[in-house]
Amino acid sequence: MTLVAIPLFDRFTALDAVGPYEVLQQIPSIDVVFVGHRRGEVRTENGRLGLACDATFDEIGAPDVVVVPGGIGTRKLIRDATGEAIRGWLQSVHPNTTFTTSVCTGALLLAAAGLLDGLTATTHWRAADLLNELGARYVPTRVVEHLPQRLITAAGVSSGIDMALRLVELLVDREAAQAAQLLIEYDPQPPFDAGALGKADHATVARANEYLRARR
């Protein structure tokens, strides 16, 4: 079995974790575990949804794959003592992973752990400057791969599904990835074309920023 660990923390973004989980758990040879500094429920950024960590960082010392979700909670974890556990765990497990990956602002945690120094990476567009401050080089790409370094980063939220499908291809094969895509019926046909910063008009960006400020 390939063990995929998804670390959770207070105020993570639900789809960052659940999107990749839904793809990866379709594959019989992949086992997914939610991990944290303690077992038990962790709440999302708005507090309305909780997921349960079934293992602690100490219990999952050698995952094959790590998928780090993002969320407003990353801002606290990248700098102060509350983030030492997850940053230290990432530094400890990465040398032996098949792939270490992130979704959205999960890239900030990879960067804060020193894993993205000097590398191009992607994250949510609102966190681009912060990612650069942490030593990576932001590029506005949906998924960024550094396969020799075993690192993959995905942009905001929904891009984690794309990355997870790519992970299945890398871990198993293309047919497995396509089967997972079919099983979740992932065939995006959105009613609007405003899903990337370069496609959104000024009013849409302003409204998005307004909503983000309301989450603080």
C-alpha positions as a Markdown table, in Angstrom:
| # | Residue | x | y | z |
|---|---|---|---|---|
| 1 | Met | 0.0 | 0.0 | 0.0 |
| 2 | Thr | 1.0 | 3.6 | -0.7 |
| 3 | Leu | 0.4 | 5.7 | 2.4 |
| 4 | Val | -0.7 | 9.3 | 1.8 |
| 5 | Ala | -0.7 | 11.6 | 4.8 |
| 6 | Ile | -2.8 | 14.8 | 4.8 |
| 7 | Pro | -1.9 | 17.0 | 7.8 |
| 8 | Leu | -4.7 | 19.0 | 9.3 |
| 9 | Phe | -4.5 | 22.2 | 11.4 |
| 10 | Asp | -6.9 | 24.7 | 12.8 |
| 11 | Arg | -8.5 | 26.8 | 10.1 |
| 12 | Phe | -7.6 | 24.7 | 7.1 |
| 13 | Thr | -9.5 | 24.9 | 3.9 |
| 14 | Ala | -11.9 | 22.0 | 3.5 |
| 15 | Leu | -11.5 | 21.3 | -0.3 |
| 16 | Asp | -7.7 | 21.6 | -0.1 |
| 17 | Ala | -7.8 | 18.4 | 1.9 |
| 18 | Val | -11.0 | 16.7 | 0.8 |
| 19 | Gly | -10.4 | 17.2 | -3.0 |
| 20 | Pro | -7.2 | 15.2 | -3.1 |
| 21 | Tyr | -8.6 | 12.7 | -0.6 |
| 22 | Glu | -11.6 | 12.0 | -2.8 |
| 23 | Val | -9.3 | 11.3 | -5.8 |
| 24 | Leu | -6.7 | 9.3 | -4.0 |
| 25 | Gln | -9.0 | 7.1 | -2.0 |
| 26 | Gln | -10.5 | 5.7 | -5.2 |
| 27 | Ile | -7.3 | 3.7 | -5.8 |
| 28 | Pro | -7.2 | 0.3 | -3.9 |
| 29 | Ser | -3.5 | 0.5 | -3.5 |
| 30 | Ile | -3.5 | 3.9 | -1.8 |
| 31 | Asp | -4.3 | 4.4 | 1.8 |
| 32 | Val | -5.0 | 8.0 | 3.0 |
| 33 | Val | -4.7 | 9.1 | 6.6 |
| 34 | Phe | -5.4 | 12.5 | 8.2 |
| 35 | Val | -2.6 | 13.4 | 10.6 |
| 36 | Gly | -2.1 | 16.2 | 13.1 |
| 37 | His | -0.3 | 17.2 | 16.3 |
| 38 | Arg | -3.1 | 15.3 | 18.2 |
| 39 | Arg | -5.9 | 12.9 | 17.3 |
| 40 | Gly | -9.4 | 14.2 | 17.0 |
| 41 | Glu | -11.4 | 16.8 | 15.3 |
| 42 | Val | -9.9 | 19.9 | 13.5 |
| 43 | Arg | -12.2 | 22.7 | 12.3 |
| 44 | Thr | -12.0 | 24.5 | 9.0 |
| 45 | Glu | -11.3 | 28.2 | 8.6 |
| 46 | Asn | -14.9 | 29.2 | 9.2 |
| 47 | Gly | -15.4 | 26.7 | 12.0 |
| 48 | Arg | -18.5 | 25.1 | 10.4 |
| 49 | Leu | -16.9 | 21.8 | 9.3 |
| 50 | Gly | -14.6 | 19.4 | 11.1 |
| 51 | Leu | -12.4 | 16.5 | 10.0 |
| 52 | Ala | -10.8 | 14.0 | 12.3 |
| 53 | Cys | -7.1 | 13.3 | 12.6 |
| 54 | Asp | -6.7 | 9.6 | 13.0 |
| 55 | Ala | -3.0 | 9.7 | 13.8 |
| 56 | Thr | -0.4 | 12.1 | 15.2 |
| 57 | Phe | 2.7 | 13.3 | 13.6 |
| 58 | Asp | 4.7 | 11.0 | 15.8 |
| 59 | Glu | 2.7 | 8.0 | 14.6 |
| 60 | Ile | 3.2 | 8.7 | 10.9 |
| 61 | Gly | 6.9 | 8.9 | 10.5 |
| 62 | Ala | 7.4 | 7.5 | 7.0 |
| 63 | Pro | 4.5 | 8.4 | 4.7 |
| 64 | Asp | 5.0 | 7.7 | 1.0 |
| 65 | Val | 3.2 | 10.9 | 0.0 |
| 66 | Val | 2.3 | 14.1 | 1.9 |
| 67 | Val | -0.4 | 16.5 | 0.8 |
| 68 | Val | -0.4 | 19.7 | 2.7 |
| 69 | Pro | -3.7 | 21.7 | 2.5 |
| 70 | Gly | -3.9 | 25.4 | 2.9 |
| 71 | Gly | -6.2 | 27.8 | 4.7 |
| 72 | Ile | -5.9 | 31.0 | 6.7 |
| 73 | Gly | -4.5 | 28.9 | 9.5 |
| 74 | Thr | -1.2 | 28.6 | 7.6 |
| 75 | Arg | -0.3 | 32.3 | 8.4 |
| 76 | Lys | 0.1 | 31.5 | 12.1 |
| 77 | Leu | 1.9 | 28.2 | 11.5 |
| 78 | Ile | 4.7 | 29.5 | 9.2 |
| 79 | Arg | 6.3 | 31.8 | 11.8 |
| 80 | Asp | 5.5 | 31.1 | 15.5 |
| 81 | Ala | 5.9 | 28.2 | 17.9 |
| 82 | Thr | 2.5 | 26.7 | 17.1 |
| 83 | Gly | 3.8 | 25.7 | 13.7 |
| 84 | Glu | 7.0 | 24.0 | 14.9 |
| 85 | Ala | 5.3 | 20.5 | 15.0 |
| 86 | Ile | 4.1 | 20.5 | 11.4 |
| 87 | Arg | 7.2 | 22.3 | 10.1 |
| 88 | Gly | 9.5 | 19.8 | 11.9 |
| 89 | Trp | 7.4 | 16.9 | 10.7 |
| 90 | Leu | 7.7 | 18.0 | 7.1 |
| 91 | Gln | 11.4 | 18.4 | 7.4 |
| 92 | Ser | 11.7 | 14.9 | 9.0 |
| 93 | Val | 9.5 | 13.0 | 6.5 |
| 94 | His | 10.4 | 14.7 | 3.2 |
| 95 | Pro | 13.8 | 13.1 | 2.7 |
| 96 | Asn | 12.1 | 9.7 | 2.4 |
| 97 | Thr | 8.8 | 10.5 | 0.6 |
| 98 | Thr | 8.0 | 9.6 | -2.9 |
| 99 | Phe | 6.3 | 13.0 | -3.3 |
| 100 | Thr | 5.8 | 15.9 | -1.0 |
| 101 | Thr | 3.0 | 18.1 | -2.2 |
| 102 | Ser | 0.8 | 21.1 | -1.3 |
| 103 | Val | -2.5 | 22.7 | -2.2 |
| 104 | Cys | -3.2 | 26.4 | -2.1 |
| 105 | Thr | -1.4 | 28.1 | 0.9 |
| 106 | Gly | -0.1 | 24.7 | 2.0 |
| 107 | Ala | 2.9 | 25.8 | -0.1 |
| 108 | Leu | 3.6 | 28.4 | 2.6 |
| 109 | Leu | 4.2 | 25.6 | 5.0 |
| 110 | Leu | 6.5 | 23.7 | 2.6 |
| 111 | Ala | 8.4 | 27.0 | 2.1 |
| 112 | Ala | 8.6 | 27.7 | 5.8 |
| 113 | Ala | 10.1 | 24.3 | 6.3 |
| 114 | Gly | 12.8 | 25.1 | 3.8 |
| 115 | Leu | 11.6 | 22.7 | 1.2 |
| 116 | Leu | 11.0 | 25.2 | -1.6 |
| 117 | Asp | 14.1 | 27.3 | -1.3 |
| 118 | Gly | 14.9 | 28.7 | -4.8 |
| 119 | Leu | 12.3 | 26.7 | -6.5 |
| 120 | Thr | 9.3 | 27.8 | -8.5 |
| 121 | Ala | 6.0 | 27.0 | -6.8 |
| 122 | Thr | 2.4 | 28.0 | -6.9 |
| 123 | Thr | -0.2 | 28.8 | -4.3 |
| 124 | His | -3.4 | 30.9 | -4.0 |
| 125 | Trp | -2.9 | 34.2 | -5.9 |
| 126 | Arg | -3.4 | 36.2 | -2.7 |
| 127 | Ala | -0.4 | 34.5 | -1.1 |
| 128 | Ala | 2.1 | 35.0 | -3.9 |
| 129 | Asp | 4.1 | 37.7 | -2.3 |
| 130 | Leu | 4.3 | 35.8 | 1.0 |
| 131 | Leu | 5.5 | 32.7 | -0.8 |
| 132 | Asn | 8.3 | 34.7 | -2.4 |
| 133 | Glu | 9.3 | 36.1 | 1.1 |
| 134 | Leu | 9.6 | 32.5 | 2.3 |
| 135 | Gly | 12.2 | 31.6 | -0.3 |
| 136 | Ala | 10.2 | 30.2 | -3.2 |
| 137 | Arg | 9.5 | 31.8 | -6.6 |
| 138 | Tyr | 5.8 | 32.1 | -7.3 |
| 139 | Val | 4.5 | 31.3 | -10.7 |
| 140 | Pro | 0.8 | 31.6 | -11.7 |
| 141 | Thr | 0.5 | 28.0 | -12.9 |
| 142 | Arg | -2.2 | 25.5 | -11.8 |
| 143 | Val | 0.3 | 22.8 | -10.9 |
| 144 | Val | 4.1 | 23.1 | -10.6 |
| 145 | Glu | 6.2 | 19.9 | -10.6 |
| 146 | His | 9.8 | 19.4 | -9.5 |
| 147 | Leu | 10.0 | 15.7 | -9.9 |
| 148 | Pro | 13.8 | 15.3 | -9.2 |
| 149 | Gln | 13.1 | 17.0 | -5.9 |
| 150 | Arg | 9.9 | 15.0 | -5.5 |
| 151 | Leu | 7.9 | 18.2 | -4.9 |
| 152 | Ile | 4.6 | 19.3 | -6.4 |
| 153 | Thr | 2.6 | 22.4 | -5.6 |
| 154 | Ala | -1.0 | 23.2 | -6.7 |
| 155 | Ala | -2.6 | 26.6 | -6.8 |
| 156 | Gly | -5.8 | 27.6 | -5.0 |
| 157 | Val | -8.3 | 25.1 | -3.6 |
| 158 | Ser | -9.8 | 23.3 | -6.6 |
| 159 | Ser | -6.4 | 22.7 | -8.2 |
| 160 | Gly | -5.8 | 20.1 | -5.6 |
| 161 | Ile | -8.0 | 17.7 | -7.6 |
| 162 | Asp | -5.9 | 18.2 | -10.7 |
| 163 | Met | -2.7 | 17.6 | -8.7 |
| 164 | Ala | -4.2 | 14.5 | -7.1 |
| 165 | Leu | -5.0 | 13.0 | -10.5 |
| 166 | Arg | -1.5 | 13.7 | -11.6 |
| 167 | Leu | -0.2 | 12.0 | -8.4 |
| 168 | Val | -2.3 | 8.9 | -9.3 |
| 169 | Glu | -0.6 | 8.8 | -12.7 |
| 170 | Leu | 2.8 | 9.1 | -11.2 |
| 171 | Leu | 2.1 | 6.5 | -8.4 |
| 172 | Val | 0.2 | 4.0 | -10.5 |
| 173 | Asp | -0.4 | 4.8 | -14.2 |
| 174 | Arg | -2.4 | 7.0 | -16.6 |
| 175 | Glu | -5.3 | 4.6 | -16.8 |
| 176 | Ala | -5.7 | 4.6 | -13.0 |
| 177 | Ala | -5.8 | 8.4 | -13.0 |
| 178 | Gln | -8.4 | 8.4 | -15.7 |
| 179 | Ala | -10.4 | 5.8 | -13.8 |
| 180 | Ala | -10.3 | 8.0 | -10.7 |
| 181 | Gln | -11.4 | 11.0 | -12.8 |
| 182 | Leu | -14.3 | 9.0 | -14.1 |
| 183 | Leu | -15.3 | 7.7 | -10.7 |
| 184 | Ile | -15.6 | 11.2 | -9.3 |
| 185 | Glu | -17.1 | 12.4 | -12.6 |
| 186 | Tyr | -14.6 | 15.3 | -12.7 |
| 187 | Asp | -15.6 | 17.0 | -16.0 |
| 188 | Pro | -15.5 | 20.7 | -15.2 |
| 189 | Gln | -17.9 | 22.9 | -17.2 |
| 190 | Pro | -18.2 | 26.0 | -15.0 |
| 191 | Pro | -20.9 | 28.6 | -15.9 |
| 192 | Phe | -18.3 | 31.4 | -15.6 |
| 193 | Asp | -14.7 | 31.8 | -16.8 |
| 194 | Ala | -13.3 | 33.7 | -13.8 |
| 195 | Gly | -11.4 | 31.0 | -12.0 |
| 196 | Ala | -8.0 | 32.5 | -12.3 |
| 197 | Leu | -6.7 | 36.0 | -11.5 |
| 198 | Gly | -5.8 | 36.7 | -15.1 |
| 199 | Lys | -9.4 | 35.9 | -16.2 |
| 200 | Ala | -11.3 | 37.9 | -13.6 |
| 201 | Asp | -12.4 | 41.5 | -14.1 |
| 202 | His | -11.7 | 44.2 | -11.6 |
| 203 | Ala | -15.2 | 44.0 | -10.0 |
| 204 | Thr | -14.8 | 40.2 | -9.5 |
| 205 | Val | -11.4 | 40.6 | -7.9 |
| 206 | Ala | -12.7 | 43.4 | -5.6 |
| 207 | Arg | -15.6 | 41.2 | -4.5 |
| 208 | Ala | -13.3 | 38.2 | -3.9 |
| 209 | Asn | -11.0 | 40.4 | -1.8 |
| 210 | Glu | -14.0 | 41.7 | 0.2 |
| 211 | Tyr | -15.0 | 38.1 | 1.0 |
| 212 | Leu | -11.5 | 37.2 | 2.0 |
| 213 | Arg | -11.2 | 40.1 | 4.4 |
| 214 | Ala | -14.5 | 39.1 | 6.0 |
| 215 | Arg | -12.9 | 35.7 | 7.0 |
| 216 | Arg | -10.2 | 37.2 | 9.2 |
